[in-house]
Amino acid sequence: MSTRTWAEPYKIKAVELIKMTTPEQRETAIREAGYNTFLLRSEDVYIDLLTDSGVGAMSDRQWAGLMAGDEAYAGSRNFYHLQSTVERYYSYKYTVPTHQGRGAEHILSKILISDGDFIPGNMYFTTTRLHQELAGGTFVDVIINEAHDPLSEHPFKGNVDIEKLDALVAEVGADRIPYICVATCVNMAGGQPLSLANLREVRAWCDRNDALLVHDMTRVAENAHFIQKREEGYRDKLIQDIVYEICSLTDVATMSAKKDAMVNIGGFLAMNDAALYEKACGLVVVYEGLHTYGGMAGRDMEALAIGITESVDDDHIHARVGQVEYLGEQLEKAGIPIVKPIGGHAVFLDARRILPHIPQEQFPAQALAAALYVESGIRSMERGVVSAGRDKVSGENILPRLELVRLTIPRRVYTQAHMDVTADSVIRVMENAELIRGLRFVYEPEVLRFFQATFEPVPRASNG
Ligand SMILES: *Cc1c(COP(=O)(O)O)cnc(C)c1O
């Protein structure tokens, strides 16, 4: 409808009250949580920007969909509704419901990866890479170099570098590469899109090298928004048509429905190949549930089918990304170093530049997220060395170039005033940045350590 403003194309029908806390209460809470925002109780959080996963607000239509749940063990009508919705909007013929995105990654990795295989991708995602490794594969990052540079303003930082793909073939041989996993609006790069022109090149590369093109479609609608805004020839195309075109170029998709599709839980694996579908049906019964419900209740499949329809609406996606940009622009005006261009689902603070006195081995982004919580009760997430984990071979910390704090905006949940409070809080933390100390591990889990690790501040003396 309107292109002048990002104002929300909805109004509020029900509200959830949130608790206000004192700085003393927050100091205690973060200490008890081991300086890990994942371990805070949600009750102690004022504005929760930890993630956009499963925390969106469902519409009245989605809530009504819950009442239309058909909880039959087999052949629920909600499954068929979901399957036809996936085919209509995302082009994939077969849908295997899973409890969430990682359920789909698990099944797909088990089917397609053999010991010693290499799986290129446009930057890693935590659970995706782990499932590839557990299946015997090695992840290889083939995103363009600009994606690792928080200062680069490349419009499509999610693009794949075809030369890196060719170099991998030269090194290991095409027969060791069963597929490439391409994510739309790359989470770990800062919510950065890829272009359709690039995706077409990747498609051609896959055809040349006899590899499948797997689409991590968790944020495909947000990617479509950026294509409409930035790519030659797409200005007048509808979001839903761009989404369809993206999906049509790929063979298989894994979906975390907790993001774009605005449900609290759910996901699926989708594909066009009947033989692959048959294999997936064989595994889904082992790990998730029967192939017509996977890990989901009938009512959840219904809410998801409705959420997909709402997620590809132009007004919806413009408001969604518009709110993220609004927060990013407030921070930029105040001189806060953030990743540019502003991403689709989150604003990423550059912890290296905010806390130059903390070495990366002392987890500056983790320390910054903890400090922001103490300042105002805003919960954010580390996306840096803690998330990157340790090298499989050497056991050393992987030191990624991006050491970021993610302020992730849930869909349809917070208001413009909440964004203003968030910007003010980050500015106050930045003003007192030199008081923030680095952290060291108290407890370090073996896998996906960022979820459950605990830390303590490094004593001042050893901080230099
Ligand atoms: C969230 C996410 C996943 C995993 O999905 P879950 O539903 O959390 O299991 C995979 N890939 C990307 C890009 C994600 O953001």
The ligand as an SDF file (V2000), in Angstrom:
LIG
                    3D

 15 15  0  0  0  0  0  0  0  0999 V2000
   17.5870  -20.4830   13.4630 C   0  0  0  0  0  0  0  0  0  0  0  0
   18.3340  -20.9360   12.2990 C   0  0  0  0  0  0  0  0  0  0  0  0
   18.5250  -22.2920   12.0250 C   0  0  0  0  0  0  0  0  0  0  0  0
   18.1060  -23.3960   12.9720 C   0  0  0  0  0  0  0  0  0  0  0  0
   16.7420  -23.4030   13.1870 O   0  0  0  0  0  0  0  0  0  0  0  0
   16.0770  -23.8130   14.5870 P   0  0  0  0  0  0  0  0  0  0  0  0
   14.6210  -23.6650   14.3230 O   0  0  0  0  0  0  0  0  0  0  0  0
   16.5780  -22.8530   15.6140 O   0  0  0  0  0  0  0  0  0  0  0  0
   16.4670  -25.1980   14.8920 O   0  0  0  0  0  0  0  0  0  0  0  0
   19.2030  -22.6310   10.8710 C   0  0  0  0  0  0  0  0  0  0  0  0
   19.6890  -21.6950   10.0360 N   0  0  0  0  0  0  0  0  0  0  0  0
   19.5350  -20.3790   10.2760 C   0  0  0  0  0  0  0  0  0  0  0  0
   20.1030  -19.3860    9.3250 C   0  0  0  0  0  0  0  0  0  0  0  0
   18.8710  -19.9510   11.4140 C   0  0  0  0  0  0  0  0  0  0  0  0
   18.7560  -18.6560   11.6650 O   0  0  0  0  0  0  0  0  0  0  0  0
  1  2  1  0
  2  3  1  0
  2 14  2  0
  3  4  1  0
  3 10  2  0
  4  5  1  0
  5  6  1  0
  6  7  2  0
  6  8  1  0
  6  9  1  0
 10 11  1  0
 11 12  2  0
 12 13  1  0
 12 14  1  0
 14 15  1  0
M  END
$$$$
